[in-house]
Amino acid sequence: MQTPMNNIAAKLRARRAEARTRRALNRAIDTAATATVRQELIAIAQARSGYMR
């Protein structure tokens, strides 16, 4: 059984990882070479749960 502090730490790590992924995806969308690539990245982002741009 996890202690409450371990659970809190795991939640913080997961939250930070999600924020890193979201920032990387936003950066990729912003710097996409073509509109087609941009649309593909947006489709991937929308497929992810909880993603809002």
C-alpha distance matrix in Angstrom:
0.0 3.8 6.5 9.5 11.7 9.9 9.9 13.5 14.5 13.5 15.5 18.3 18.5 18.8 21.3 23.4 23.4 24.7 27.3 28.4 28.9 30.7 33.0 33.8 34.7 36.8 38.5 39.2 40.7 42.8 44.2 44.7 48.0 49.2 48.6 47.5 44.7 43.8 43.7 41.5 39.0 39.1 38.5 35.4 34.2 34.8 33.0 29.8 27.9 28.1 30.9 33.7 36.7
3.8 0.0 3.7 6.4 8.1 6.1 6.4 9.9 10.7 10.2 12.3 14.8 15.2 15.8 18.2 20.0 20.4 21.8 24.1 25.3 26.1 27.9 29.9 30.9 32.0 34.0 35.6 36.5 38.1 40.0 41.4 42.1 45.4 46.8 46.3 45.4 42.5 41.4 41.6 39.5 36.8 36.9 36.6 33.5 32.0 32.9 31.4 27.9 26.1 26.0 28.6 31.3 34.1
6.5 3.7 0.0 3.8 5.5 5.4 6.4 8.8 10.1 10.8 12.6 14.5 15.6 16.7 18.6 20.3 21.3 22.8 24.6 26.0 27.2 28.8 30.6 31.8 33.2 34.8 36.4 37.7 39.2 40.8 42.3 43.3 46.8 48.2 47.8 47.1 44.2 42.9 43.2 41.4 38.4 38.4 38.4 35.4 33.6 34.5 33.3 29.8 27.8 27.2 29.7 32.1 34.8
9.5 6.4 3.8 0.0 3.8 5.5 5.0 6.2 8.6 9.9 10.6 12.4 14.3 15.3 16.5 18.4 20.0 21.1 22.6 24.4 25.8 26.9 28.6 30.3 31.6 32.9 34.6 36.2 37.4 38.9 40.7 41.8 45.3 46.7 46.1 45.7 42.8 41.2 41.5 40.0 37.0 36.6 36.9 34.1 31.9 32.7 31.8 28.3 26.1 25.0 27.5 29.6 32.3
11.7 8.1 5.5 3.8 0.0 3.8 5.4 5.1 6.1 8.5 9.8 10.5 12.2 14.2 15.2 16.5 18.3 19.9 21.0 22.5 24.3 25.6 26.9 28.6 30.2 31.5 32.9 34.6 36.1 37.3 38.9 40.3 43.8 45.4 45.0 44.8 41.8 40.2 40.8 39.3 36.1 36.0 36.6 33.7 31.4 32.6 31.9 28.2 26.4 25.2 27.3 29.3 31.6
9.9 6.1 5.4 5.5 3.8 0.0 3.8 5.5 5.1 6.1 8.6 9.8 10.5 12.2 14.1 15.3 16.3 18.3 19.9 21.0 22.5 24.2 25.7 26.9 28.5 30.1 31.5 32.8 34.5 36.0 37.4 38.5 41.9 43.5 43.3 42.8 39.7 38.4 39.0 37.2 34.1 34.3 34.6 31.5 29.6 30.9 30.0 26.3 24.7 24.0 26.0 28.4 30.8
9.9 6.4 6.4 5.0 5.4 3.8 0.0 3.8 5.4 5.1 6.2 8.7 9.9 10.5 12.2 14.3 15.3 16.5 18.4 20.0 21.1 22.5 24.4 25.8 26.9 28.5 30.2 31.5 32.9 34.5 36.2 37.1 40.6 42.0 41.4 40.9 38.0 36.6 36.9 35.2 32.2 32.0 32.2 29.3 27.3 28.3 27.3 23.7 21.8 21.0 23.3 25.7 28.4
13.5 9.9 8.8 6.2 5.1 5.5 3.8 0.0 3.8 5.4 5.1 6.2 8.7 9.9 10.5 12.3 14.2 15.3 16.5 18.4 20.0 21.0 22.5 24.4 25.7 26.9 28.5 30.3 31.5 32.8 34.6 35.9 39.5 40.9 40.4 40.2 37.3 35.6 36.1 34.7 31.5 31.2 31.8 29.0 26.6 27.7 27.2 23.5 21.6 20.2 22.3 24.2 26.7
14.5 10.7 10.1 8.6 6.1 5.1 5.4 3.8 0.0 3.8 5.4 5.1 6.2 8.6 9.8 10.6 12.2 14.2 15.3 16.5 18.4 19.9 21.1 22.5 24.3 25.7 26.9 28.6 30.3 31.5 32.9 34.3 37.8 39.5 39.3 39.0 36.0 34.4 35.3 33.8 30.5 30.5 31.3 28.3 26.1 27.6 27.1 23.3 22.0 20.8 22.4 24.5 26.5
13.5 10.2 10.8 9.9 8.5 6.1 5.1 5.4 3.8 0.0 3.8 5.4 5.1 6.1 8.5 9.9 10.5 12.2 14.2 15.3 16.5 18.2 19.9 21.1 22.5 24.2 25.7 26.9 28.5 30.1 31.6 32.6 36.0 37.5 37.2 36.7 33.7 32.3 32.9 31.2 28.1 28.2 28.6 25.5 23.6 25.1 24.2 20.5 19.2 18.5 20.2 22.8 25.1
15.5 12.3 12.6 10.6 9.8 8.6 6.2 5.1 5.4 3.8 0.0 3.8 5.5 5.1 6.1 8.6 9.8 10.5 12.3 14.2 15.3 16.4 18.3 19.9 21.0 22.4 24.2 25.7 26.9 28.4 30.2 31.3 34.8 36.1 35.5 35.2 32.4 30.7 31.1 29.7 26.5 26.3 26.8 24.0 21.6 22.8 22.3 18.5 16.8 15.6 17.6 19.8 22.3
18.3 14.8 14.5 12.4 10.5 9.8 8.7 6.2 5.1 5.4 3.8 0.0 3.8 5.4 5.0 6.1 8.5 9.9 10.5 12.3 14.2 15.2 16.4 18.3 19.9 21.0 22.4 24.3 25.7 26.8 28.5 30.0 33.5 35.1 34.7 34.7 31.8 30.0 30.8 29.6 26.2 26.0 27.1 24.3 21.7 23.3 23.3 19.5 18.2 16.5 17.8 19.7 21.6
18.5 15.2 15.6 14.3 12.2 10.5 9.9 8.7 6.2 5.1 5.5 3.8 0.0 3.8 5.4 5.2 6.1 8.6 9.9 10.5 12.3 14.2 15.3 16.5 18.3 19.9 21.0 22.5 24.3 25.7 27.0 28.2 31.6 33.4 33.3 33.1 29.9 28.5 29.5 27.9 24.6 24.9 25.8 22.8 20.6 22.6 22.2 18.5 17.8 16.8 17.6 20.0 21.6
18.8 15.8 16.7 15.3 14.2 12.2 10.5 9.9 8.6 6.1 5.1 5.4 3.8 0.0 3.8 5.5 5.1 6.2 8.6 9.9 10.6 12.2 14.2 15.3 16.5 18.3 19.9 21.0 22.5 24.2 25.8 26.6 30.1 31.5 31.1 30.7 27.7 26.3 26.9 25.2 22.0 22.2 22.8 19.7 17.6 19.3 18.7 15.0 14.2 13.4 14.5 17.2 19.3
21.3 18.2 18.6 16.5 15.2 14.1 12.2 10.5 9.8 8.5 6.1 5.0 5.4 3.8 0.0 3.8 5.5 5.2 6.2 8.7 10.0 10.5 12.3 14.3 15.4 16.4 18.3 19.9 21.0 22.4 24.3 25.5 29.2 30.5 29.9 29.9 27.0 25.1 25.9 24.7 21.3 21.0 22.1 19.4 16.7 18.3 18.5 14.7 13.6 11.9 12.8 14.8 16.8
23.4 20.0 20.3 18.4 16.5 15.3 14.3 12.3 10.6 9.9 8.6 6.1 5.2 5.5 3.8 0.0 3.8 5.4 5.0 6.2 8.6 9.8 10.5 12.2 14.2 15.2 16.4 18.3 19.9 20.9 22.5 24.0 27.5 29.3 29.1 29.3 26.2 24.4 25.7 24.5 20.9 21.1 22.6 19.8 17.2 19.5 19.8 16.2 15.9 14.2 14.2 16.0 17.2
23.4 20.4 21.3 20.0 18.3 16.3 15.3 14.2 12.2 10.5 9.8 8.5 6.1 5.1 5.5 3.8 0.0 3.8 5.4 5.1 6.2 8.6 9.9 10.6 12.3 14.2 15.3 16.5 18.4 19.9 21.1 22.2 25.6 27.3 27.3 27.0 23.8 22.5 23.6 22.1 18.6 19.2 20.4 17.2 15.2 17.7 17.6 13.9 14.3 13.5 13.3 15.7 16.9
24.7 21.8 22.8 21.1 19.9 18.3 16.5 15.3 14.2 12.2 10.5 9.9 8.6 6.2 5.2 5.4 3.8 0.0 3.8 5.4 5.1 6.1 8.6 9.9 10.5 12.2 14.1 15.2 16.4 18.2 19.9 20.8 24.4 25.6 25.1 24.9 22.0 20.3 21.1 19.7 16.3 16.4 17.5 14.6 12.1 14.3 14.4 10.8 10.9 9.8 9.5 12.1 13.6
27.3 24.1 24.6 22.6 21.0 19.9 18.4 16.5 15.3 14.2 12.3 10.5 9.9 8.6 6.2 5.0 5.4 3.8 0.0 3.8 5.4 5.0 6.1 8.5 9.8 10.4 12.1 14.1 15.2 16.3 18.2 19.7 23.3 24.8 24.4 24.8 21.9 19.8 21.0 20.2 16.6 16.4 18.3 15.9 12.9 15.3 16.3 12.9 13.1 11.2 10.1 11.6 12.3
28.4 25.3 26.0 24.4 22.5 21.0 20.0 18.4 16.5 15.3 14.2 12.3 10.5 9.9 8.7 6.2 5.1 5.4 3.8 0.0 3.8 5.5 5.2 6.1 8.6 9.9 10.5 12.2 14.2 15.3 16.4 18.0 21.4 23.3 23.5 23.7 20.5 18.8 20.6 19.5 15.8 16.5 18.5 15.7 13.4 16.4 17.2 14.0 15.1 13.9 12.3 13.9 14.0
28.9 26.1 27.2 25.8 24.3 22.5 21.1 20.0 18.4 16.5 15.3 14.2 12.3 10.6 10.0 8.6 6.2 5.1 5.4 3.8 0.0 3.8 5.5 5.1 6.1 8.6 9.8 10.5 12.2 14.1 15.3 16.1 19.6 21.1 21.1 20.9 17.7 16.3 17.6 16.2 12.6 13.5 15.0 12.1 10.0 13.2 13.7 10.7 12.4 11.9 10.1 12.3 12.5
30.7 27.9 28.8 26.9 25.6 24.2 22.5 21.0 19.9 18.2 16.4 15.2 14.2 12.2 10.5 9.8 8.6 6.1 5.0 5.5 3.8 0.0 3.8 5.5 5.2 6.1 8.6 9.9 10.5 12.2 14.2 15.2 18.9 20.1 19.5 19.8 17.0 14.8 16.0 15.3 11.6 11.5 13.6 11.4 8.5 11.3 12.7 10.0 11.3 10.0 7.5 8.9 8.9
33.0 29.9 30.6 28.6 26.9 25.7 24.4 22.5 21.1 19.9 18.3 16.4 15.3 14.2 12.3 10.5 9.9 8.6 6.1 5.2 5.5 3.8 0.0 3.8 5.4 5.1 6.1 8.6 9.8 10.4 12.2 14.0 17.6 19.3 19.2 20.1 17.1 14.9 16.9 16.6 12.8 13.1 15.8 13.9 11.2 14.2 16.0 13.6 15.1 13.5 10.8 11.3 10.1
33.8 30.9 31.8 30.3 28.6 26.9 25.8 24.4 22.5 21.1 19.9 18.3 16.5 15.3 14.3 12.2 10.6 9.9 8.5 6.1 5.1 5.5 3.8 0.0 3.8 5.5 5.1 6.1 8.6 9.8 10.5 11.9 15.3 17.3 17.7 18.2 14.8 13.3 15.6 14.7 11.0 12.4 14.9 12.6 10.8 14.4 15.6 13.6 15.9 15.2 12.4 13.4 12.2
34.7 32.0 33.2 31.6 30.2 28.5 26.9 25.7 24.3 22.5 21.0 19.9 18.3 16.5 15.4 14.2 12.3 10.5 9.8 8.6 6.1 5.2 5.4 3.8 0.0 3.8 5.4 5.0 6.2 8.5 9.9 10.3 13.9 15.2 15.0 15.2 12.1 10.3 12.1 11.3 7.5 8.6 11.2 9.1 7.3 10.9 12.4 10.9 13.5 13.2 10.0 11.0 9.7
36.8 34.0 34.8 32.9 31.5 30.1 28.5 26.9 25.7 24.2 22.4 21.0 19.9 18.3 16.4 15.2 14.2 12.2 10.4 9.9 8.6 6.1 5.1 5.5 3.8 0.0 3.8 5.4 5.1 6.1 8.6 9.9 13.7 14.8 14.3 15.4 12.8 10.1 12.2 12.5 8.9 8.9 12.3 11.3 8.8 11.8 14.2 13.0 15.0 13.9 10.4 10.1 7.7
38.5 35.6 36.4 34.6 32.9 31.5 30.2 28.5 26.9 25.7 24.2 22.4 21.0 19.9 18.3 16.4 15.3 14.1 12.1 10.5 9.8 8.6 6.1 5.1 5.4 3.8 0.0 3.8 5.4 5.1 6.1 8.4 11.9 13.9 14.4 15.7 12.8 10.7 13.6 13.9 10.4 11.5 14.8 13.7 11.9 15.1 17.3 16.1 18.4 17.5 14.0 13.8 11.3
39.2 36.5 37.7 36.2 34.6 32.8 31.5 30.3 28.6 26.9 25.7 24.3 22.5 21.0 19.9 18.3 16.5 15.2 14.1 12.2 10.5 9.9 8.6 6.1 5.0 5.4 3.8 0.0 3.8 5.5 5.2 5.8 9.3 11.2 12.0 12.7 9.4 8.0 11.1 10.8 7.6 9.6 12.6 11.4 10.7 14.1 15.8 15.2 18.1 17.9 14.4 14.8 12.4
40.7 38.1 39.2 37.4 36.1 34.5 32.9 31.5 30.3 28.5 26.9 25.7 24.3 22.5 21.0 19.9 18.4 16.4 15.2 14.2 12.2 10.5 9.8 8.6 6.2 5.1 5.4 3.8 0.0 3.8 5.5 5.2 9.0 9.8 9.4 10.6 8.1 5.3 8.2 9.0 6.1 7.0 10.5 10.4 9.4 12.2 14.5 14.5 17.3 16.9 13.2 12.9 10.1
42.8 40.0 40.8 38.9 37.3 36.0 34.5 32.8 31.5 30.1 28.4 26.8 25.7 24.2 22.4 20.9 19.9 18.2 16.3 15.3 14.1 12.2 10.4 9.8 8.5 6.1 5.1 5.5 3.8 0.0 3.8 5.8 9.0 10.3 10.4 12.6 10.5 7.8 11.0 12.4 9.9 10.3 14.0 14.2 12.7 15.3 18.0 17.8 20.2 19.3 15.6 14.5 11.2
44.2 41.4 42.3 40.7 38.9 37.4 36.2 34.6 32.9 31.6 30.2 28.5 27.0 25.8 24.3 22.5 21.1 19.9 18.2 16.4 15.3 14.2 12.2 10.5 9.9 8.6 6.1 5.2 5.5 3.8 0.0 3.8 6.3 8.8 10.2 12.2 9.8 8.3 12.0 12.9 10.8 12.3 15.6 15.5 14.8 17.7 19.9 19.7 22.6 22.1 18.4 17.8 14.7
44.7 42.1 43.3 41.8 40.3 38.5 37.1 35.9 34.3 32.6 31.3 30.0 28.2 26.6 25.5 24.0 22.2 20.8 19.7 18.0 16.1 15.2 14.0 11.9 10.3 9.9 8.4 5.8 5.2 5.8 3.8 0.0 3.8 5.6 7.2 8.6 6.1 5.4 9.2 9.8 8.5 10.5 13.3 13.5 13.6 16.3 18.2 18.7 21.8 21.9 18.3 18.1 15.2
48.0 45.4 46.8 45.3 43.8 41.9 40.6 39.5 37.8 36.0 34.8 33.5 31.6 30.1 29.2 27.5 25.6 24.4 23.3 21.4 19.6 18.9 17.6 15.3 13.9 13.7 11.9 9.3 9.0 9.0 6.3 3.8 0.0 3.8 7.1 8.5 6.8 7.6 11.0 11.6 11.3 13.5 15.9 16.3 17.0 19.5 21.1 22.0 25.2 25.5 21.9 21.7 18.8
49.2 46.8 48.2 46.7 45.4 43.5 42.0 40.9 39.5 37.5 36.1 35.1 33.4 31.5 30.5 29.3 27.3 25.6 24.8 23.3 21.1 20.1 19.3 17.3 15.2 14.8 13.9 11.2 9.8 10.3 8.8 5.6 3.8 0.0 3.8 5.4 5.4 6.3 8.7 10.1 10.8 12.5 14.4 15.6 16.6 18.5 20.2 21.7 24.9 25.4 21.8 21.4 18.6
48.6 46.3 47.8 46.1 45.0 43.3 41.4 40.4 39.3 37.2 35.5 34.7 33.3 31.1 29.9 29.1 27.3 25.1 24.4 23.5 21.1 19.5 19.2 17.7 15.0 14.3 14.4 12.0 9.4 10.4 10.2 7.2 7.1 3.8 0.0 3.8 5.5 4.9 6.1 8.6 9.8 10.4 12.2 14.2 15.0 16.3 18.3 20.1 23.1 23.5 20.0 19.3 16.5
47.5 45.4 47.1 45.7 44.8 42.8 40.9 40.2 39.0 36.7 35.2 34.7 33.1 30.7 29.9 29.3 27.0 24.9 24.8 23.7 20.9 19.8 20.1 18.2 15.2 15.4 15.7 12.7 10.6 12.6 12.2 8.6 8.5 5.4 3.8 0.0 3.8 5.3 5.1 6.3 8.7 9.8 10.6 12.5 14.2 15.3 16.7 18.8 22.1 23.1 19.8 19.7 17.6
44.7 42.5 44.2 42.8 41.8 39.7 38.0 37.3 36.0 33.7 32.4 31.8 29.9 27.7 27.0 26.2 23.8 22.0 21.9 20.5 17.7 17.0 17.1 14.8 12.1 12.8 12.8 9.4 8.1 10.5 9.8 6.1 6.8 5.4 5.5 3.8 0.0 3.8 5.4 5.1 6.2 8.6 9.8 10.6 12.3 14.2 15.4 17.0 20.4 21.4 18.1 18.4 16.3
43.8 41.4 42.9 41.2 40.2 38.4 36.6 35.6 34.4 32.3 30.7 30.0 28.5 26.3 25.1 24.4 22.5 20.3 19.8 18.8 16.3 14.8 14.9 13.3 10.3 10.1 10.7 8.0 5.3 7.8 8.3 5.4 7.6 6.3 4.9 5.3 3.8 0.0 3.8 5.4 5.1 6.2 8.6 9.9 10.5 12.3 14.3 15.6 18.7 19.1 15.6 15.3 12.9
43.7 41.6 43.2 41.5 40.8 39.0 36.9 36.1 35.3 32.9 31.1 30.8 29.5 26.9 25.9 25.7 23.6 21.1 21.0 20.6 17.6 16.0 16.9 15.6 12.1 12.2 13.6 11.1 8.2 11.0 12.0 9.2 11.0 8.7 6.1 5.1 5.4 3.8 0.0 3.8 5.4 5.0 6.1 8.7 9.7 10.4 12.3 14.5 17.4 18.2 15.0 14.8 12.9
41.5 39.5 41.4 40.0 39.3 37.2 35.2 34.7 33.8 31.2 29.7 29.6 27.9 25.2 24.7 24.5 22.1 19.7 20.2 19.5 16.2 15.3 16.6 14.7 11.3 12.5 13.9 10.8 9.0 12.4 12.9 9.8 11.6 10.1 8.6 6.3 5.1 5.4 3.8 0.0 3.8 5.4 5.0 6.3 8.6 9.9 10.7 12.8 16.2 17.6 14.7 15.4 14.2
39.0 36.8 38.4 37.0 36.1 34.1 32.2 31.5 30.5 28.1 26.5 26.2 24.6 22.0 21.3 20.9 18.6 16.3 16.6 15.8 12.6 11.6 12.8 11.0 7.5 8.9 10.4 7.6 6.1 9.9 10.8 8.5 11.3 10.8 9.8 8.7 6.2 5.1 5.4 3.8 0.0 3.8 5.4 5.0 6.1 8.6 9.8 10.9 14.3 15.2 12.0 12.9 11.5
39.1 36.9 38.4 36.6 36.0 34.3 32.0 31.2 30.5 28.2 26.3 26.0 24.9 22.2 21.0 21.1 19.2 16.4 16.4 16.5 13.5 11.5 13.1 12.4 8.6 8.9 11.5 9.6 7.0 10.3 12.3 10.5 13.5 12.5 10.4 9.8 8.6 6.2 5.0 5.4 3.8 0.0 3.8 5.4 4.9 6.1 8.6 10.0 12.7 13.3 10.0 10.2 8.8
38.5 36.6 38.4 36.9 36.6 34.6 32.2 31.8 31.3 28.6 26.8 27.1 25.8 22.8 22.1 22.6 20.4 17.5 18.3 18.5 15.0 13.6 15.8 14.9 11.2 12.3 14.8 12.6 10.5 14.0 15.6 13.3 15.9 14.4 12.2 10.6 9.8 8.6 6.1 5.0 5.4 3.8 0.0 3.8 5.4 5.1 6.2 8.9 11.8 13.3 10.8 11.7 11.5
35.4 33.5 35.4 34.1 33.7 31.5 29.3 29.0 28.3 25.5 24.0 24.3 22.8 19.7 19.4 19.8 17.2 14.6 15.9 15.7 12.1 11.4 13.9 12.6 9.1 11.3 13.7 11.4 10.4 14.2 15.5 13.5 16.3 15.6 14.2 12.5 10.6 9.9 8.7 6.3 5.0 5.4 3.8 0.0 3.8 5.5 5.1 6.6 10.2 12.1 9.7 11.7 11.9
34.2 32.0 33.6 31.9 31.4 29.6 27.3 26.6 26.1 23.6 21.6 21.7 20.6 17.6 16.7 17.2 15.2 12.1 12.9 13.4 10.0 8.5 11.2 10.8 7.3 8.8 11.9 10.7 9.4 12.7 14.8 13.6 17.0 16.6 15.0 14.2 12.3 10.5 9.7 8.6 6.1 4.9 5.4 3.8 0.0 3.8 5.4 5.3 8.3 9.2 6.2 8.1 8.4
34.8 32.9 34.5 32.7 32.6 30.9 28.3 27.7 27.6 25.1 22.8 23.3 22.6 19.3 18.3 19.5 17.7 14.3 15.3 16.4 13.2 11.3 14.2 14.4 10.9 11.8 15.1 14.1 12.2 15.3 17.7 16.3 19.5 18.5 16.3 15.3 14.2 12.3 10.4 9.9 8.6 6.1 5.1 5.5 3.8 0.0 3.8 5.3 7.2 8.3 6.2 7.6 8.8
33.0 31.4 33.3 31.8 31.9 30.0 27.3 27.2 27.1 24.2 22.3 23.3 22.2 18.7 18.5 19.8 17.6 14.4 16.3 17.2 13.7 12.7 16.0 15.6 12.4 14.2 17.3 15.8 14.5 18.0 19.9 18.2 21.1 20.2 18.3 16.7 15.4 14.3 12.3 10.7 9.8 8.6 6.2 5.1 5.4 3.8 0.0 3.8 6.3 9.0 8.1 10.5 12.2
29.8 27.9 29.8 28.3 28.2 26.3 23.7 23.5 23.3 20.5 18.5 19.5 18.5 15.0 14.7 16.2 13.9 10.8 12.9 14.0 10.7 10.0 13.6 13.6 10.9 13.0 16.1 15.2 14.5 17.8 19.7 18.7 22.0 21.7 20.1 18.8 17.0 15.6 14.5 12.8 10.9 10.0 8.9 6.6 5.3 5.3 3.8 0.0 3.8 6.4 5.9 9.3 11.5
27.9 26.1 27.8 26.1 26.4 24.7 21.8 21.6 22.0 19.2 16.8 18.2 17.8 14.2 13.6 15.9 14.3 10.9 13.1 15.1 12.4 11.3 15.1 15.9 13.5 15.0 18.4 18.1 17.3 20.2 22.6 21.8 25.2 24.9 23.1 22.1 20.4 18.7 17.4 16.2 14.3 12.7 11.8 10.2 8.3 7.2 6.3 3.8 0.0 3.8 5.6 8.9 12.0
28.1 26.0 27.2 25.0 25.2 24.0 21.0 20.2 20.8 18.5 15.6 16.5 16.8 13.4 11.9 14.2 13.5 9.8 11.2 13.9 11.9 10.0 13.5 15.2 13.2 13.9 17.5 17.9 16.9 19.3 22.1 21.9 25.5 25.4 23.5 23.1 21.4 19.1 18.2 17.6 15.2 13.3 13.3 12.1 9.2 8.3 9.0 6.4 3.8 0.0 3.8 6.4 10.0
30.9 28.6 29.7 27.5 27.3 26.0 23.3 22.3 22.4 20.2 17.6 17.8 17.6 14.5 12.8 14.2 13.3 9.5 10.1 12.3 10.1 7.5 10.8 12.4 10.0 10.4 14.0 14.4 13.2 15.6 18.4 18.3 21.9 21.8 20.0 19.8 18.1 15.6 15.0 14.7 12.0 10.0 10.8 9.7 6.2 6.2 8.1 5.9 5.6 3.8 0.0 3.8 6.7
33.7 31.3 32.1 29.6 29.3 28.4 25.7 24.2 24.5 22.8 19.8 19.7 20.0 17.2 14.8 16.0 15.7 12.1 11.6 13.9 12.3 8.9 11.3 13.4 11.0 10.1 13.8 14.8 12.9 14.5 17.8 18.1 21.7 21.4 19.3 19.7 18.4 15.3 14.8 15.4 12.9 10.2 11.7 11.7 8.1 7.6 10.5 9.3 8.9 6.4 3.8 0.0 3.8
36.7 34.1 34.8 32.3 31.6 30.8 28.4 26.7 26.5 25.1 22.3 21.6 21.6 19.3 16.8 17.2 16.9 13.6 12.3 14.0 12.5 8.9 10.1 12.2 9.7 7.7 11.3 12.4 10.1 11.2 14.7 15.2 18.8 18.6 16.5 17.6 16.3 12.9 12.9 14.2 11.5 8.8 11.5 11.9 8.4 8.8 12.2 11.5 12.0 10.0 6.7 3.8 0.0
